[in-house]
Amino acid sequence: MSGILVIAEHRRGVLNPATLETIAAAAALKQVKPQPVAVAIIARNPDEFVGQVNAAGVDEIIKVAVPTDTFQSDVYEATVAAVVAARGPAVVLFAHTVDTWGYAAAVAVRGGFGCATDVFAVRYEGDALVATRAGYKEKLHMDLDFPGRQTVVLTLRGNVFKPIEEPGSAAVSAVDAPAVAARTAHLGYIEPDQTGDVDIAQAEYMLSVGRGVGEEDNIEQFKELADALGFTLGCSRPVADNGWLPKSRQVGQSGKTVVSCKIYVAMGISGSVQHMAGMKHVPTIIAINKDAEASIFSIARYGVVGDMFEIAKELRNHC
Amino acid sequence: MKILVPVKQVAVLDEDFELRDDGLDADPDFIDHESNEWDDYSYEAALQIMEAHGGVEVVPMTVGPEDAEESLRRCLAKGGERAIRVWDDALTGAGPATVAKLIAAVARREGADMVFAGTLSADHSYAMTGICVAAELGWPHVAVVTALEYQPGAATATVHRELEAGLVEKMTVECPAVLTIQLGINQPRYASLRGVKQAKEKPVDELSPADLGVSGEELAASASFRLRRMFKPARGQAELIEGTAAEQAARLASIIKELRGAA
């Protein structure tokens, strides 16, 4: 087994840009250990993505035409297995996304492959592939290897590997998709609710509250503080799940990315990977949290280890 | 009709912690345990189906040492009549694929009709276990489920799958199936004092891998990775603002004012 296989991801006719990050990770491994890099496009019409994944470092683009436009785990599992059987890669790379949460590990179990998820660094130590991921809510990192595995499946964390923009000159080939009856069926998409509230993606200044806010009745004082500062109020997942603020105010992977934000004040937000995916790019992050070890402090520019209610109360004196 | 709900007792590190001498894990003196938040939602989803229909049994299970029984009692305090705990000391440090092999073995032994797992666990967040269970069983599966319509015995369930950026997909999945349940799918109940008391009397079956027909070799072969070491990451660090709350707030206010002036 040799070579690296990247599985491209797309939805509704749009390539997930994380695919180019995954290709970058493959190209970096190829630099230290020369080996072919192939990208598989599993789609009803793979041709529409060929140009987009033809990035520098890619040797082969494998088109696999399947009879579905939407992600169906049975189809994708069987198809990736068929491509692995056809090309025999040592490493199969996916972006760590909702789709791959739904099948990458199954591909590994059924193929007898090694597997690690949410990997943010990968290297060779001698011949051994070593993947690094986090544990204990990001407080520790772990190095993993895969002794005895001919093929290893890794899903890669987003916004870690810098996407390759330079075009490549890959050969284009095709592999036949196996015939498989999907036991899931797509009924439709439900768009995020955009009505009647602010678009936090447009906000330049944000104050977000997390689980530390404690209860619904405490939201109002932070709303007032945000208003007084001229900031837009946002939140992390638990606040939206509880219905204390609308889903449209939720920052993070399953909420919104605050693309325009310049200053982000995080109060009582510990900083899950999913939340940080929506705001870690903000140039100035100010974190206020009781827990000095909270992950949010690792990406914040300024931090206050303290009580969000006390700080909020004192901040009102400066508005 | 039976719904199997695998739950996990997750590890929580103290604020200040040290690594074990072998560098393979945190020193257990600095680790506390609690129930995995996601499992409150998967268990609630199962209980709601049980309460809405006759003839539905909900069985919580875990793969974990004696301490992990607490997470099963926590489930039983909310509903359900019995639980299953699988353990052998050889399972210490077992990864998600190995745990999944045992959950699948329990699903077979129990004749489970559905498995509801948490989407991920709060400690190591592999987001693998439920999907590996499905692969072991050869069952259809959907990950990150935020809504569920299921009539016991029906050929399919209708689910919402939470995608990125607020997009949701509505889909059907053939049953039996493994669903991994996401936060927010419901409002998990709290156990009543009476429930907590009753739960103490409910049976928890203790099974070993051997009882489930899973050999030591199969367990060893199922590990999808080997842990080489754990280490404290070199973290970026915020400039910490010290002082009284009033002083800290004053400094924050001036930072914000300065940055906005420059913007």
Interface residues (C-beta under 8 A of the other chain):
Chain A: R11 T70 S73 D74 E77 T97 V98 W101 G102 Y103 A104 A105 A106 A108 V109 R110 F113 G114 C115 A116 T117 D118 V130 A131 A134 G135 Y136 K137 E138 K139 L140 H141 M142 D143 L144 D145 F146 P147 R183 T184 A185 H186 L187 G188 Y189 I190 E191 P192 D193 E204 Y205 L229 R237 P238 A240 D241 K247 S248 Q250 Q253 S254 G255 K256 T257 K262 I263 V265 V273 T284 I285 I286 A287 D291 A292 E293 F297 S298 I299 A300 R301 Y302 G303 V304 V305 G306 D307 E310 I311 K313 E314 L315 N317 H318 C319
Chain B: A11 V12 L13 E15 D16 F17 L19 A26 P96 A97 A100 T119 L120 A122 D123 H124 S125 Y126 A127 M128 I131 C132 A134 A135 E136 P140 H141 V142 A143 V144 T158 H160 R161 E162 L163 E164 A165 G166 L167 V168 E169 K170 M171 T172 V173 E174 A177 T180 L183 G184 S224 F225 R226 L227 R228 R229 M230 F231 K232 P233 R235 G236 Q237 A238 E239 L240 I241 A245 A246 Q248 A249 A250 L252 A253 I255 I256 L259 R260 A263
